[in-house]
Amino acid sequence: YRPWFAVSAEIEAMAEGDQADFVARFIAAAEALDMTCNGAIGDTELEVVLDTGRICTANAERRQQFLDEIGKWEEIKKIDASELQ
């Protein structure tokens, strides 16, 4: 069992290069916390599931750190995240 949570968000429309940078930063933020992500990031929305790693490895803390980090990004207008599953 590997805990996971889902994130959906409304994001600013960006130029192609800016969106590529945004996606790279999003993935890097997850990887910096030893998480993996899978999903889709469109022009104005994203739907992603993040795997927080092995059970009992500070999963809830990493989830919150990730949400705190991306919650500061100006490109994200609104964000919703599930609890750990």
C-alpha atoms as an extended CHARMM CRD file, in Angstrom:
* protein
*
        85  EXT
         1         1  TYR       CA              0.0000000000        0.0000000000        0.0000000000  PROA      1               0.0000000000
         2         2  ARG       CA              1.2830000000        3.4450000000       -0.9500000000  PROA      2               0.0000000000
         3         3  PRO       CA             -0.7030000000        6.4420000000        0.3130000000  PROA      3               0.0000000000
         4         4  TRP       CA             -1.8180000000        8.9420000000       -2.3060000000  PROA      4               0.0000000000
         5         5  PHE       CA             -3.9120000000       12.0770000000       -2.7040000000  PROA      5               0.0000000000
         6         6  ALA       CA             -5.5320000000       13.8780000000       -5.6020000000  PROA      6               0.0000000000
         7         7  VAL       CA             -5.1070000000       17.5220000000       -6.5380000000  PROA      7               0.0000000000
         8         8  SER       CA             -7.3270000000       19.5050000000       -8.8650000000  PROA      8               0.0000000000
         9         9  ALA       CA             -6.7200000000       23.1700000000       -9.5370000000  PROA      9               0.0000000000
        10        10  GLU       CA             -7.6120000000       26.0850000000      -11.7250000000  PROA      10              0.0000000000
        11        11  ILE       CA             -4.4980000000       27.6650000000      -13.1640000000  PROA      11              0.0000000000
        12        12  GLU       CA             -3.7110000000       30.8020000000      -15.1410000000  PROA      12              0.0000000000
        13        13  ALA       CA             -3.5170000000       30.4470000000      -18.9050000000  PROA      13              0.0000000000
        14        14  MET       CA              0.1740000000       30.6350000000      -19.8160000000  PROA      14              0.0000000000
        15        15  ALA       CA              2.2970000000       30.9070000000      -22.8980000000  PROA      15              0.0000000000
        16        16  GLU       CA              3.6770000000       27.5600000000      -24.0580000000  PROA      16              0.0000000000
        17        17  GLY       CA              7.1670000000       28.0900000000      -22.6170000000  PROA      17              0.0000000000
        18        18  ASP       CA              5.7640000000       29.3400000000      -19.3180000000  PROA      18              0.0000000000
        19        19  GLN       CA              3.4740000000       26.3330000000      -19.0600000000  PROA      19              0.0000000000
        20        20  ALA       CA              6.3960000000       23.9810000000      -19.6660000000  PROA      20              0.0000000000
        21        21  ASP       CA              8.2680000000       25.7140000000      -16.8330000000  PROA      21              0.0000000000
        22        22  PHE       CA              5.1940000000       25.4210000000      -14.5890000000  PROA      22              0.0000000000
        23        23  VAL       CA              4.8910000000       21.6800000000      -15.2640000000  PROA      23              0.0000000000
        24        24  ALA       CA              8.6150000000       21.1940000000      -14.5960000000  PROA      24              0.0000000000
        25        25  ARG       CA              8.3410000000       23.1030000000      -11.2810000000  PROA      25              0.0000000000
        26        26  PHE       CA              5.2520000000       21.0820000000      -10.2820000000  PROA      26              0.0000000000
        27        27  ILE       CA              7.0350000000       17.7800000000      -10.9080000000  PROA      27              0.0000000000
        28        28  ALA       CA             10.2210000000       19.0250000000       -9.2010000000  PROA      28              0.0000000000
        29        29  ALA       CA              8.2190000000       20.0790000000       -6.1150000000  PROA      29              0.0000000000
        30        30  ALA       CA              6.7470000000       16.5710000000       -5.8670000000  PROA      30              0.0000000000
        31        31  GLU       CA             10.0710000000       14.8440000000       -6.4720000000  PROA      31              0.0000000000
        32        32  ALA       CA             11.8200000000       17.0390000000       -3.8720000000  PROA      32              0.0000000000
        33        33  LEU       CA              9.5100000000       15.4180000000       -1.3110000000  PROA      33              0.0000000000
        34        34  ASP       CA             10.0730000000       11.8920000000       -2.6910000000  PROA      34              0.0000000000
        35        35  MET       CA              6.6250000000       11.7880000000       -4.2680000000  PROA      35              0.0000000000
        36        36  THR       CA              5.5920000000       10.8110000000       -7.7610000000  PROA      36              0.0000000000
        37        37  CYS       CA              2.7270000000       12.2950000000       -9.7250000000  PROA      37              0.0000000000
        38        38  ASN       CA              0.5230000000       11.1850000000      -12.5590000000  PROA      38              0.0000000000
        39        39  GLY       CA             -2.2250000000       13.0920000000      -14.2970000000  PROA      39              0.0000000000
        40        40  ALA       CA             -2.8940000000       15.9150000000      -16.6880000000  PROA      40              0.0000000000
        41        41  ILE       CA             -2.1100000000       19.6000000000      -16.7170000000  PROA      41              0.0000000000
        42        42  GLY       CA             -4.1470000000       21.5180000000      -19.2680000000  PROA      42              0.0000000000
        43        43  ASP       CA             -4.3120000000       25.1430000000      -20.3060000000  PROA      43              0.0000000000
        44        44  THR       CA             -6.3740000000       26.2730000000      -17.2990000000  PROA      44              0.0000000000
        45        45  GLU       CA             -6.7240000000       23.2170000000      -15.0640000000  PROA      45              0.0000000000
        46        46  LEU       CA             -4.8360000000       20.3170000000      -13.6210000000  PROA      46              0.0000000000
        47        47  GLU       CA             -5.9060000000       16.9140000000      -12.3160000000  PROA      47              0.0000000000
        48        48  VAL       CA             -3.0690000000       15.0070000000      -10.6860000000  PROA      48              0.0000000000
        49        49  VAL       CA             -2.6640000000       12.1050000000       -8.2700000000  PROA      49              0.0000000000
        50        50  LEU       CA              0.4170000000       12.1150000000       -6.0660000000  PROA      50              0.0000000000
        51        51  ASP       CA              1.9170000000        8.9970000000       -4.4900000000  PROA      51              0.0000000000
        52        52  THR       CA              3.4700000000        9.9310000000       -1.1550000000  PROA      52              0.0000000000
        53        53  GLY       CA              5.7140000000        6.8690000000       -0.8950000000  PROA      53              0.0000000000
        54        54  ARG       CA              5.7770000000        3.9460000000        1.4770000000  PROA      54              0.0000000000
        55        55  ILE       CA              3.3260000000        3.9310000000        4.3550000000  PROA      55              0.0000000000
        56        56  CYS       CA              4.5550000000        5.4000000000        7.6730000000  PROA      56              0.0000000000
        57        57  THR       CA              7.1630000000        7.6460000000        6.0560000000  PROA      57              0.0000000000
        58        58  ALA       CA              5.7700000000       11.0820000000        7.0140000000  PROA      58              0.0000000000
        59        59  ASN       CA              3.1770000000       10.8440000000        4.2300000000  PROA      59              0.0000000000
        60        60  ALA       CA              0.7670000000       13.3880000000        5.7220000000  PROA      60              0.0000000000
        61        61  GLU       CA              3.5850000000       15.8210000000        6.4140000000  PROA      61              0.0000000000
        62        62  ARG       CA              4.9080000000       15.5920000000        2.8400000000  PROA      62              0.0000000000
        63        63  ARG       CA              1.3710000000       16.0340000000        1.4750000000  PROA      63              0.0000000000
        64        64  GLN       CA              0.9860000000       19.2320000000        3.4970000000  PROA      64              0.0000000000
        65        65  GLN       CA              4.4490000000       20.5300000000        2.5590000000  PROA      65              0.0000000000
        66        66  PHE       CA              3.6350000000       20.0400000000       -1.1160000000  PROA      66              0.0000000000
        67        67  LEU       CA              0.2810000000       21.8050000000       -0.8260000000  PROA      67              0.0000000000
        68        68  ASP       CA              1.8550000000       24.6730000000        1.1270000000  PROA      68              0.0000000000
        69        69  GLU       CA              4.5250000000       25.0720000000       -1.5590000000  PROA      69              0.0000000000
        70        70  ILE       CA              2.2900000000       25.0920000000       -4.6280000000  PROA      70              0.0000000000
        71        71  GLY       CA             -0.3730000000       27.1110000000       -2.8090000000  PROA      71              0.0000000000
        72        72  LYS       CA              2.0470000000       30.0790000000       -2.9500000000  PROA      72              0.0000000000
        73        73  TRP       CA              2.4100000000       29.9520000000       -6.7270000000  PROA      73              0.0000000000
        74        74  GLU       CA              0.7640000000       32.8730000000       -8.4990000000  PROA      74              0.0000000000
        75        75  GLU       CA             -0.2490000000       30.6680000000      -11.4570000000  PROA      75              0.0000000000
        76        76  ILE       CA             -2.6530000000       28.6840000000       -9.2620000000  PROA      76              0.0000000000
        77        77  LYS       CA             -6.0250000000       30.4000000000       -8.8540000000  PROA      77              0.0000000000
        78        78  LYS       CA             -7.8500000000       27.7250000000       -6.8600000000  PROA      78              0.0000000000
        79        79  ILE       CA             -6.7450000000       24.3650000000       -5.5080000000  PROA      79              0.0000000000
        80        80  ASP       CA             -8.5810000000       21.3810000000       -4.0440000000  PROA      80              0.0000000000
        81        81  ALA       CA             -6.8470000000       18.3610000000       -2.5670000000  PROA      81              0.0000000000
        82        82  SER       CA             -8.1880000000       15.1190000000       -1.1780000000  PROA      82              0.0000000000
        83        83  GLU       CA             -7.0750000000       13.6410000000        2.0900000000  PROA      83              0.0000000000
        84        84  LEU       CA             -4.5920000000       10.7610000000        1.9860000000  PROA      84              0.0000000000
        85        85  GLN       CA             -6.1770000000        7.6090000000        0.6460000000  PROA      85              0.0000000000
